[in-house]
Amino acid sequence: MEVALVVIVLGATGEILHTDVTITDTNSTDLHLSALAKKWNHHTYGGCPVDKGYELYHNRCLKLYTTKQDYQTAKNRCGDDGAHLFNLKSRELDVPPLLLLMDTNGQVLSSTFGQGLWVGADDITTEGHFLWSDGITLLRDSGLWERGQPDDGGSNEDCVEVLRPNNVSINDLPCSKKLGFVCQADIKML
């Protein structure tokens, strides 16, 4: 008996990345499915590495870590996954997936300074010049900073947390502070 096997691979935004149609007999269908699983990396969903615990939220592959770590440890942990700390560059594009991630995991973004989540920006290299993990500058007038921030309180606040005192905003903190964090894996287009 012959069977038509149709596989359609969709990207994170629903576009068709690949189609594969094979007509085969029933005895070789399992072998073909196995080969396709290897070919298209069955450990991803929407381009996210689900085998590492990442999930797709509004076209972002995110993973929440509630175990509190200092900034460098959090950054390294994300790196171990082939990811980076979450880049919160746009209130319109990046806040909705962050809040959905928190809600899905039964968490609430803290409204207390120093108890938020690490995100991927720091001014460790050049004081006062905050950079996101991809090298893009985080401007003081980005509209993301909490009022009066960044203030480099005590001349030692080189890392950035996200919190929600009123609206979702960011604040500079000492990198030694221990916070939860969000990792972001880049979507892999197959």
N, C-alpha and C positions, 0 to 999 in steps of 0.2 A: 504494500500500500504506500502511495506517495503522499507526503505531507508538505505543504508550503509553510515555511517558517519566515515570518516577517519581523524584523527588529528595527525599531526606530529609536535613535538616540537623540534626546532633547537636551538643549543647553539650559542653563539656569533661568533664562528668561523665556523659555518655551520654543526657541527656534530649533529647527531640525538640523542637527549636526551631521548625521549619517543615517543611511538606511541600508539594510542588508536583507535581501530576499534569497532564500535558498529552497529549492525543491529537492527533497530527499526521501528516502524510504524510512519507515518508522524505526528500523534497527540502528540508524546512524544519527537520529535526532539528538539523543543525549550527548553524543560526542560533539556535535555542532554547537549545542548550547554551551557546553563546557569551554570550547574554544572561544566563543563569543564573550563569555564571562571573563576570560583571561585578557582578551583583546581590549575590552572596554572597561577594565578595572572595576569589578563589581563592588569594590569597597568605597565607592563614591555615590553621592546622591546630589544631583544638581551641581556636580563638580566639587562637593564637600567631602573631606576625608572622614566618613562616618565611622570607620574602624578606629579612629582616634577620638571619637566622641563629639565631632563637630556636626552642627545642624545648620540648615539653610534658613535664614531669617531675612526676608526682604533683599534677596540677592547678596547676602553676606554670609560667609561660613564662620560661625561663632561658637565658642565654647566658654562657659562660665566656670571659673575656679573660685570656690568660696573659702578654701584654705588660705589664710592670710600669709603673704610673703612680702619681703622687701622688693623694691622695684627691680633690681638686677636679677634676683632669683625668679621673679615673675617673667621678666623678659627672656631669661634663659629657658624657662619651662615652655613658653610659647615656641621658642626657637627649636626645642627638642622635637616639637610636633611639625616642624617645617612651617611655622606660622609666626606671627608677630603680635604684640599688644595691639588692641583695637584702636583704630584711628578714627577719632570723632571730629571730622573736619567740617561737617555740615549739620546744622540743627535739623533741617528738613529731610535729609537723606540718611543720616546716621543715628539719630535719636530713636526713630520708630523701631528699627531692628534691635537696638539695645534694650528698650523697654519691653519688647515682646520676649526677648531672651530672658530677662529678669522675671517677667510674669509667668512664662512657661515653666521656669524652674522654681516657682513659688517664692521668689525673692522680691524685695522692694529696694530700690536705690536709696541709699541713706541721705538724709537731709542734714547730717551733722558733718562739719568740716573735719577732715582727718579720718573719716570712716566710709569714704566712697570706694571706688574701684580704680585700680591703676589703668591708665590708657597709655598709648604709645607715643608720648611726646616728652621731651626733656630738654634742658639747656646745659647739660653736663659739659659738652665740648666748648661752648662759648656762652658765658654768663649773659642772661637777658635775651638770648636768641634761641627760642624754643623751636625744635624741629620734630616733625612726626617721624616715625620709623622708616618711612620711604624717602626722607630727606626734604620733604616739603615744609616750608616755614609756617609755624603757627603764629599768626599775627596777634598783637595785643588788641587790635580793634576788630577781631574776627567775629565778635558778638557771642562767642562761646564762654568767655571768662566770666566768672562771678564778679559782681561789683567790687572794685578795689583790687582786683587780681590781674596779673600776678604781682605779688608784693615782696617776694623773696624774704619773707619774715625770718629775721635772724641770720640773713645772708647764707642760708643753707637750703633753700627750697628749689631744687633743680628738677623735680619730677612732677607729673600731673595726674590728679585724680579727677574722676567724674562723680558728681553728686547731684542732689536735687533739693536744695534749700527752698526754692520756689519753682523755677523752671530748671530743666537739666542744664548744668553748667560745669565748668572746670575750675580747678584751683591748684596752685602750686604747693608742693609739700616736700619735706626732706625725703630723699630716696630711701632712707633707712626705715621709714614708717612701714608697718606691715598692714597690707590691705588685700582684699580679694582682687581678682583681675579678670579681664576678658581677653581671650586670644582670638585672632582673626586669621583664618587661612585664606589665601588667594584662591579664587574659583579656578579650577582647572578645566579648560575647554578641551574636550576630547577630539 
